[in-house]
Amino acid sequence: MELRYLTSFVAVAEELHFGRAAKRLRMAQPPLSQQIRQLEKELGVQLFERNTRSVRLTSAGESFLEPVRRVLDDLDLATRAAKAAGRGEYGRVSVGFAGASSHESLPLLTRAVRAAHPGLELVMKGQTYANVALARVADGSLDLGFVRLPVTLPGVAARVIDEEEVVCALPSDHPLARRDDIAVGDLAREPFVSFPANAGSTVREATVRICGEAGFNPRVVQEAPDSWTILALVAAGVGVTLTLSSCQHIQQTGLVYRPLAGPRERLQAALAWRPDNPSAALRTVLAIAEQALPTPAPAH
């Protein structure tokens, strides 16, 4: 059964006149009549009662009309959805992020996407360490990842969206808390709380690097999976930690943040994706992100 037969049937059923229906369909009347006859033959029922003066629906035609309208409406909806998806206005984009450090940037992106294209769905994959998100973008299991530079995996592109400063968090009653800034070397004998080793955390990697440059390896006495838990443990006096300025919105009794002495240590936050990802929805999200999360000017 051809869809054009259904379109012709609806036109005749609504006009109850072959001439007007043919004009509406922008076709000649004989081919229209032939299509209706072919449709009736395929169904094995008569859809219209015709005479020289009138056209009426039979009971079979009346029963057929509403289901056919639904079929054509669904087809129209499917056609528009496919075209919208092809334009990147409809679809799903999976996004990997780390909760605490993305608390500002992620809502900016989600609100902008929702406002521009309500048919786009961002599927959030939270608590994904930056290096894990990067690896999942590289293997295609994530469309978009909030990561940190450097991005060296082949086939992955990235754009900087923020610069985050490494700061020290320590108990408010700690002797070093009275200082305006903290020399990393003064933390050499301190117990540290940090993310798990070898779990893909760029903050843990930066902690080891920064302490190593100051001449010691951090003595990690407690590991925790997220910044909220780490900072709660610091507030409880378990140890100190190096964290990011983007996490300073986490305020707990007994917790203070201090900048590191000397040149500022910065980590660059970025969005990462595969340029060969065929998703039109991803391309639309990236275009929206250019406005919602612009690349900052270089810090001086």
N, C-alpha and C positions, 0 to 999 in steps of 0.2 A: 504494500500500500504506500503510495507516494504522498508526501506531505502536502504537495500542491493540490492533491485531490481534497484534502481536509480543509485547506484554505478556501478552495472553491465552494465546498459544501457550506461552510459557515457564511460566506458571502451571500449565497442563494437563500439560505435559511433566514438570514436577517433582512434581506431585501424582498424576499418572496416574489422575485421578478428576475428572470434570466437576463434581460436586457440591462437593467440597472446593475445587477451583480457583475456582468461582463464589463460594464463601463468602470465600475469601482476597481476591478482587478486589472483594468487596462488591457483587455484582451477581447477578441471577437467572440460572439455568442456561440457559434457552432462548436469550437473547441471546448468551451465551458460545458455545454450540454454533453459532449462526448466524455469529459472527465467525470461528470456526475453519473452517467450511465456505467462507466467503468468501475466507479466506486460501489455503486449498487450491485454490480455483478460480483465484485470481490466479496462484498458482505453477504450476498445472497438474500437481500431484502430490498424493498422499495422505500426510498427515503422521502420522495415527494409525490404528491398527487398533482398531475398537470392536466390542464385543458387549455383551450384557446383563450380563455379569459382570466384564469387565475392559477397560482401555484400555492400549494399548501403542504406543510410537513405531515407525513404520516406519523403514526404512533412510534414507529421505529426511528423515524427521523428526529422526533422530539426527544426520544431517549438518548439518541446519539449526540445531540447538539452540545450539552453541557460538558460531557467528558472530552469532546473534541476541543472545546474552548480551553479547557484546562491543559490539554496536551500542547496546544499552540502557545498558551501563556507560559507554560514551563519551558518550552523551546526558546521563547523570546528571552526569558530570564536566564537560561543557560547560555544563550548567545551573548547577551550583555555581560554576563559574568566572565565568560572566556575573553571577550574583548577588553574588559577592565583589567583582568589578570595580565593580559598581554601588554597593557600599558603600565603595569606595575601598580594599579589602583586597588588590587584585590589579591589576597594570598597570605601566606604565613612566612615569617622570617624568624629563625631561631637565634637567640642572643645569649651569649655566655658572659657572666659578670661576677665580680666579687662584691658582696653586699655593702660593707661599710664604706669602702673607698669609692663606690659608684653612687652614693646616696644623692649627690647633686646632679651628676651628668645623666644618669639613667632616666629620672623623671622628666628632665628637659627633652630628651629624645622621645620618650613614650607619649608625652602630651602633644608634641609637635606632629608626630605621625598620626595620632588619633584625630587631631584637628584637621590635618590635610586630607587624609584618606581613611575614613572610618572602616572601610572594608579590609584594611590591612591589619593583620594580627601579629603582634610580637610575642613569640613564645619564649618566656624567660627561663633561663637555666642558671639559677643563683648559686652562690658559694662556689664558683668556679675560679680557682687560682689562675693568675694571669698566664702562666706558662701552659697550664692545662687547657685553658680557653684557646690559646694560640695553636696548640697541637690539634685540637678538635676542629678548628677552622681549617688547618692544613689537610686533615684527613677527610674533610667534607661533612662531618657529623654536626657542625655548627655553621650557620651562615655568616654570623657576625660575632666578634668577640671584643670585649673590653680588655686590652692587654697593656703591656708596658714595653718600651723599647729597651734593647734592640730587637727587631724582628728579622730573623735571619733564615727562617725556614723557606725553602724554595716554593714558588707558586703562590705566595701570600703577600698581599699589599697592606700597607698601614698608613694611617694619617694621625698625626698628633692632635689630641683634643684638650690636653691640660698638662701643666707641670706641677708636680707635687714635691714638697720639701720633706726630707727625712728629719724627724724631730724625736726627742727623747721623752718618753712617758715614765713617770716614777711616782712612788707614794708621796703624798703631800708632806709627810713627816720625815722624809729622807733628808739627810744633811745637804745633799746636792740640790735639793728643791729650793734652797734659799738663793741659789745663784741665778743670774739673768740668763746665762747659757751654760751648756755642759760641754766640757772637753771630752772627746771620746775616750782618750786614754784614762780618764778618771773613772771609767766604768769597768776597767780591766778586772777588778776583784769582785764585781757585782754579780749576783745571780740574774740570769735573763729568763724572761718568758717570751716564747716566740711560736711561730707556725711550725708544723712538723717539717723535719728535714726531708729533702728529696720528694716533696709533695707538689712541687711546681709553684711555690710561693716566691715571687720576686722580692718581697719584703725580707723574707728569711735570707735569700741570697745576698741582698744589699747589706743586711746586718753583718753577715760573715765577712763580706768584702770590706766594709767600712772599719770594722774592728781589726781585721787583718792588717789594713793600712796603718792602724794605730799601734800595731805590734802585739796583738793578742787575739786569741780565739774566744768568742763569747761562751761563757759557761751557762748553757741552757738547762735549767732545772725543771722546767715545766713547759710542755707543748700544748697548744690549743688550736682548734680548727678555724677560728674566726676572730676578727678584731675585737668584737664585743667581749668575748670570753677572756681574751688576752688582757684587755684593759681592766676587766673586773678583777683578774688575778693580781695585776699590778696594784690596783687600789687596795687590795687585801693585804699587800705587803709581801707577796711571794717573790717579787723581783722587779727588775726594770725591763724596758723594751724600747726598741727603735720602731717607730711607726711613721705614718704619713700625715702630712698636714690636712689631707682630706678626711682623716678620721677624727679630727679634733672636735667634731660635733658631738662625739661621745663624751658626755660629762658625768662623772661619778664621784660621789663623796670619797675623799681620800686620794684623788688622782690629780696630778698636774702635768702639764706639757711644758717643755723647755726647748728652745732651738739649740742646735749643735754649734759649738764655737768654731770659728774659722770659716773658710769658704763653704757656702751652702751646698749640701748634698741634695740633688734633685733627681727624681725619676719622672720620665715622660710617659703619661698615659696616652693610649692610642686606641683607635678602632682598627681591627684587622679583618680582612675578608679575602676570598679568592677571586681575582679578576675573571677567571674562567667559569665562575658560578653562573649558570644560565638564568637564574631567577630574576625576572623583571621586578618583582616585589623588592628584592634586595637592592637593586639599582635605585629604586624610588626612595627607600629608606636611607641609602647613602647620600642621595641628593638632599633630602630633608635634614640629615645630620650636618651637612655643610653649613646650613643656616643655624640650626639649633645648638650645635657644638662646634663653632669655628675654631680653626687652629690659632692658638694664642701667639702674640708677638713674642719674639725671642727675649728672654730675660737678660737684663744687663747687670 
